[in-house]
């Protein structure tokens, strides 16, 4: 159901496992929590940095889809202005 928030008072992405593509080198996979103060707050996150990663981003996402997200950060924030796109992990 479009526009339906999982919890009242939260946005439609709240609680969903997503991949956030930034306008820079970072791609973040984890559970979307909220947007506040110009920051996207995510939980149980793994981060891919194309400037230092040893594997292509697409392979990294494929591994997340197959084996789950190895949690490197319990909480992680991304400036909302840096978000290029958001997609559910299962659809990535």
C-alpha positions as CSV (number, residue, x, y, z in Angstrom):
1,X,0.0,0.0,0.0
2,X,1.7,3.2,-1.1
3,X,2.0,6.0,1.4
4,X,1.3,3.7,4.3
5,X,3.8,4.2,7.2
6,X,4.8,1.1,9.1
7,X,4.6,3.0,12.3
8,X,2.4,6.2,12.7
9,X,4.6,9.3,12.6
10,X,7.3,7.7,10.4
11,X,7.9,7.9,6.7
12,X,7.1,5.1,4.2
13,X,10.7,3.7,4.3
14,X,10.7,3.2,8.1
15,X,11.7,-0.3,9.1
16,X,12.5,-1.5,5.6
17,X,15.8,-3.0,4.5
18,X,17.1,-0.7,1.8
19,X,20.1,0.2,-0.3
20,X,20.9,4.0,-0.3
21,X,23.0,5.2,-3.3
22,X,24.7,8.5,-2.5
23,X,25.8,11.1,-4.9
24,X,29.4,10.3,-3.9
25,X,31.3,7.0,-3.4
26,X,29.2,5.5,-0.7
27,X,26.4,2.9,-1.0
28,X,24.7,2.0,2.3
29,X,22.7,-1.2,3.0
30,X,20.6,-1.5,6.1
31,X,17.3,-0.8,7.9
32,X,15.9,2.7,7.3
33,X,14.9,4.4,10.5
34,X,14.1,8.1,9.9
35,X,14.9,11.4,8.4
36,X,15.5,14.2,10.9
37,X,17.7,17.3,10.9
38,X,18.7,16.8,7.3
39,X,20.1,13.3,8.1
40,X,18.9,9.8,7.1
41,X,19.3,7.6,10.1
42,X,19.8,3.9,9.4
43,X,20.3,0.9,11.6
44,X,22.4,-2.3,11.3
45,X,24.3,-1.0,8.3
46,X,27.1,-2.1,5.9
47,X,28.8,0.5,3.8
48,X,30.5,0.1,0.3
49,X,32.9,2.8,-0.7
50,X,33.8,2.7,-4.4
51,X,37.0,4.6,-3.8
52,X,38.5,1.9,-1.6
53,X,36.4,-1.3,-2.1
54,X,38.0,-4.4,-3.5
55,X,34.8,-5.5,-5.2
56,X,32.4,-3.8,-7.6
57,X,29.3,-2.3,-6.0
58,X,26.9,-4.6,-7.9
59,X,28.8,-7.7,-6.6
60,X,28.6,-6.2,-3.0
61,X,24.9,-5.7,-3.3
62,X,24.4,-9.2,-4.7
63,X,26.3,-10.6,-1.6
64,X,24.0,-8.6,0.7
65,X,20.9,-10.0,-1.1
66,X,22.2,-13.6,-0.9
67,X,23.8,-13.7,2.6
68,X,22.3,-10.8,4.5
69,X,23.9,-7.6,5.7
70,X,27.0,-8.0,7.8
71,X,26.5,-5.3,10.4
72,X,29.5,-2.9,10.5
73,X,27.5,0.0,12.1
74,X,24.6,-0.3,14.5
75,X,23.6,3.2,13.6
76,X,24.7,5.3,10.6
77,X,23.7,8.7,9.2
78,X,23.8,10.0,5.6
79,X,23.2,13.6,4.8
80,X,19.8,13.7,3.1
81,X,21.2,16.1,0.5
82,X,23.7,13.4,-0.5
83,X,21.0,10.7,-1.2
84,X,20.8,9.9,-4.9
85,X,18.3,7.0,-4.7
86,X,16.7,4.5,-2.3
87,X,15.6,1.0,-3.3
88,X,14.5,-2.0,-1.2
89,X,17.3,-4.5,-0.9
90,X,15.2,-7.2,-2.5
91,X,14.6,-5.0,-5.6
92,X,18.3,-3.8,-5.9
